[in-house]
Amino acid sequence: MIVIQKKELIPKLKALKPSIGTKLTQNTEGLLFKENMMIADNHDYTLSMPFEFSGTPFILPKTAIEMLDNLPDGEVRIEPSDKDVTIKSRAGTSKFSTVPFTQFHLSSTLQLINPNSEIVFSACTISDMLSRVVYACASDNSVHSGILLDCDGETVNAVAMDGYRLAWSSTKNNMAFRAVIPAVAVRAFISLCQTGSVKVVAGEKSILLQTDDFTISTRQLKGNFVDYNAAVPKNYTSHVAVDRAELIAALTPRELYSAMGFPATYIIDVDTMGRAISRKDQVARCGNAVPPPLAAAMVLANLPEWCMAA
């Protein structure tokens, strides 16, 4: 049995809930309480958090988690059995069906017996590195659907590449390490990681992201990751430095159309039927559009007799 104040339990439940799988049977969609841990799994990675519990392992169904969040503040009692979980509070008693904890699916091991390598970062450093590149991960199931962490003993590089864009962030580190971490696990890590240190441990097939507050276990992606050193030359003779805010402003649809010669009155955000055009489609159509100055120059060059003096 677990006896705890709601305010102590709910933050952990909210942190774990997004990592609960949705492709499982209804009774196993929940959290596993086992050996002083709360565990969530969604087939792509396993997320565990420390929690003082030493009784018989059990599964807390997702429906029970949602109900707990709506209880009034105060003491909560959770009484599990093989077939159900009873929750008691000053609001009353509720019972939820469950299944034996042995049916809970763990997609990744929570401990690596013989790790191949490990590397340690500050939470701020690795979160910043991964956040800068995760957008460029491929959406397929290839090795490029993850982020490569590659350290040669001097510099650690975080690299992502989806076939048409490559993102690269680096920092100093004197450890040797190389592994590809799935993007879905990286995004979960970024959402949770705040302070302290982070240890990244690689095994033969799995990889762990460990902090004092949680551990994410996931598979390593295998395959031939792009040679990013060849894609981005180390020695170059020229470069351009621009203000980030000015660059982003210059890449808005209206600025792109204006740069191509379209007048400010040119309608780009709705079609002929008055339906809204998304920002993404506005940019795509700009690339395929023929701006008025170009059209005028082509007509003047090829059919001058049809042109009137402005």
N, C-alpha and C positions, 0 to 999 in steps of 0.2 A: 504494500500500500504506500502511496505517496501522499504526504500532507505538506502543503505549500501555500504561500500567499500568491494570489493571482498576479500581483504586480511583479513577482519574481519569475513566474512561469511564462507569462505571455510574450516578453521580448524574445526569448529563445524560440518559442513556437512560431512567431512571425518571421524570424530569420530563417527557420528551417522549411516553412510551408512552401515557398516557391520552388523548392528542390524535390518536392514529392512527385513521383511519377504519375502520369495520367493514363498510361496504357496497361495498368495492372487491373486485377479484379477489384471490385469495390471494397471488399474487406481488407485487402492488403494495401490500399491507398492510404498510407498513414505514416506514423513515425514508430521506429523500433526503439524501445527502452531496454538497454542491455549494458551490464558491466560499467555502471557510472557514465553512460553515454546516451545521448539522444541521436538517432540516426535517420537521415532521409536519403532516398535513392530514386533516381529517375531514369535509370538505364545508361545514361551517359557518364555519370559520376556519382560518388557517394559522399555525403556531407555529414560529419559527426561533430557534436558539441559536448563538452563535459557537463555532466549532470549527476548530482548525488543520488544514486539509486543502486541498491545491491540485492534486490529481490529477484524473483523469477522473471525472465525477459517477457515482454508482451508488446503487442502492436496497438498503438492508439490511433483509431480510425480518423481520417480527415474530417468527417462529419463532427466528431467529438471536438476536434481542434477548433472548428468554426463556432461551436456552441460555447466553448470555454472563453473565447474572446468576448462573447456577449454577456458573460456573467457579471454580477456586481463585484466590486472590490471586496477582498476578504479571503478567508481561508477556503482552500479547495482540497477535497479528498478524492484521489483516484484509486479505485479498487479493481484490479484486473483479475481475470480468470481465463481459462482456455477458450471460452466461447463468447465472453462479453467483457466490457469495461464499464464499471459504474462510477459516475461522477457525482459527488455530493458537495453542495454549497448552501449558503443561507437562502438561495433562491429555490432550492428543492433538490430532487434526485433524478438523474437521467441515466439510462442504460443504453449502451451501443454494442451491437454485435461485432465480433472480431474473429480472427482465426489464430491457430497456434503460431508462435513467433518463428518457428522453423520454416514457415511458408513465406517469410519476408525475403524479397529478392535483394541480394547485394551484388551489384555489378562490378565492384572493385574491392580489393583487399584493403583493410585499414592499417595493416602493418606490412613492411617489406623486410623479409628475413635477411637477405643478403643484398643490400642496396649497392648499386654500381658507383654512384657518385651523388654528391649533394652540394648545395650552394646556399648561402645565407644572405638575405637582403634586409634592409629596413622596410617596413610596410609602405612607407611613403614612396621609396625609390621604385620598388617593383610594381606597385599599383600605377604609378605614373607611367612607367615604361610600357606596361601591358595596355593601359588605356589609350596610349598614343597610336598603337598599331592594330588593335583587335578588329577595327572596322574593315581592314583589308583582307581578312580571312575569307577563303573560298567557302561557298555554301554547299559544296558537294561532299562526298565522303573520302576524298583524297587526303594525302598528308598535308596538303595546303589548306585544309579546313581547321588548322591549328596554328599556334604561334611557336616558332623555333626560338628556344633559348640556347644560345651558343656562346660559350666562354672559352677563350684560349689561354687563360692564366693572367691576362692583363685587362681585357675589356670583355664585358658581357653584352651581347647583342640580342635584342628582341625583334624578330622579323616576321612579317606576314605578307602573303602574296596570293592574289586570287586570279592571276592570269593577265590582268590588264593594269594593275596598280601594285606597287610594292611599298610597304611602310617599314621603317627601320628606326629603332631607338636604341641607344647604348649608354653604358655607364662603366666606371672603373670597377674591377673586381679581380682578385688574384687567384680565383679557383678555376679548375677545369671542369667543364660541364657541357653536355649537349643533349637536348631532348625536345620533342614537339608535343605541346600540350593542346588538347582540343579546345576550340574557341568557346564552346558552351560551358566548360569548366572554368575557363578564364573569366568569363563574364560573371559567373556566380562568385568567384573569388574577389573580383573587383568590387562587387556590391557589398561584400562583408568585411573586407580588410580595411582597418582604420589605423591602428597604432601598433607599436612593438616591432618585433622582428619576425621574419618569415623564412622558413627553411623549405627548400625545394629538394625533394629526394627522388632519385630515379632508380628504378629496378630494371629487370629485363623487359617487362611488359607494362608495368604500372608506374605511376608517378604520384607523389604526395605533395600537397601544399599545406604546410603545417604552421599554425600560430598557437598562441596560448589560448585563444578563444574557440578555434575550430580547426578541423582538418578536412581537406578535400582530397579524395582519392579518385583517380581516373586512369584510363589506359593511355599508354604512349602511342602516338600515331607513327606508323612505320612507312618508309618509302624514301624516294630520292627528293629531298627538299631542294628548291632552286638554289643555285650558287649565287647568293646575293652579292658577294664580293665582285663577281664578274659583271653582274647587272648594274652595279653602281661603281664606277671607277674611283679608286682611292686617290689617284693623282689627276687633277684637272687644272687647267690654266685660267679658267674664268668662272665667275659665279655672279648671281644677282641676289641681293638682299632686299626684301620688301617688308613693309609694315603689315603684320598679320591682319589687322582690322581693315586696312585699305584693300588688301588682296581679297578678303572675303566679300567686301562690299562690291568689288569689281566683278565678282563672279555671280552676282544676282542676275536673274533673267533680264530685267529691264536694262541693266548696265551692259550686258552682253549684246542685246539687240541694238542699243545705242551705239556701241563700238563698231557694229557692222554697218551703220548708216541708216537704220530705221528711225523714223521720226518718233517723238515722244507720244504722238497721238495714235501710233500703231497699236492695235488691240492684240494683246498676247495672252490674256488670262481667261478668256472665254471663247468658245467656238461660234460658228454661225447660228447655232441653235440656242445660244445663251448658256450652254453647259460649261461649268468651270474646268479649266485645264490645270492639271497639277504642276507644281514647280519643276518636277523632274521632266515632264513632257514639254514644258515651255523651253527648257534648256535643249532638249533633244531636237525640237523643231527649229530652234535657232541655228543649230549646226547644219540643218538641211535647207534653210531658207535662202532665197535670193534677195539681197537687200536692194532697195530702190536705186542707189547710185550705180551699182553694178548692172542692173537691168537697163538703166538709161544709157550707160556707156556702150553696152552691147548693141542696143538698137541704133544709137547714133553712129557707131562704126560700120554697121552692116546695112542700115536703111536710112541714110541721112536725108533722102528725099521725103521721107514720111515724118520727119521731125520738124517741129516749130521752134523758133528761137524763143528762149525764156525771157 
